[in-house]
Amino acid sequence: MLAVGTGWLLTTIGVAPGINWAWTLSLAVLGCLAFVTGGFDKATVVSGVFLATASFLSVLRQTGRLSFDVEVPILVIVFGALLLIVRHPAIPTPRWMIGRTEQQQIDRN
């Protein structure tokens, strides 16, 4: 509520006019919630970082600093880069993607 109210105030007084704060903050909150609810794993890195990036680019587009024709390709590139990054073995696989026998072996170690 604080963030929405602050965004609304910034729009009203002309500091950040024309930004749809409900949409932008929803993307950012969903990105944060991915990490809060799922922890740090391959799925949350892709979804959380992608949504946070989409929120940031949305602000740039709504303030006229970025066109939609540029925003979408950037999001596609970011998504592809995230898919490459999560292949790194240091980023754990989500528990729900691991088979039961594999999970039991991990739990034993």
C-alpha positions, -999 to +999 in steps of 0.1 A: +000+000+000+029+024+008+044+018-027+011+022-045+003+054-025+038+068-032+035+060-069+001+076-070+014+107-053+044+110-077+020+107-106-004+133-091+023+159-084+039+154-118+072+138-107+065+106-125+034+113-146+017+087-167+030+056-150+005+028-142+018+020-108-006-008-102+007-027-132+044-019-126+044-026-089+024-058-095+052-071-117+078-061-092+059-077-063+054-110-082+091-111-090+099-107-053+073-132-043+089-158-066+120-157-044+101-154-011+078-184-017+101-206-038+135-198-024+165-196-047+164-221-075+163-224-113+126-216-116+126-186-093+157-171-108+140-171-142+106-160-131+117-135-104+144-117-124+122-117-155+093-101-137+116-075-120+131-066-154+097-063-169+087-039-142+117-018-147+113-017-185+076-009-180+086+023-161+110+032-189+083+027-215+056+046-196+079+075-191+088+077-228+124+066-224+118+033-242+094+022-270+074-009-269+092-021-301+124-020-281+110-033-248+098-066-261+130-077-278+149-068-246+126-090-226+131-119-251+169-114-248+167-113-210+146-145-209+171-163-232+200-151-210+182-163-179+177-197-194+214-199-201+223-187-166+202-212-148+220-241-165+249-234-142+252-262-116+255-237-087+219-228-091+198-256-075+170-274-093+136-268-076+125-296-053+093-302-072+113-310-104+135-337-087+122-372-087+114-389-054+144-413-054+168-385-064+154-363-036+159-391-010+195-394-021+200-356-017+183-357+017+206-385+029+237-365+020 
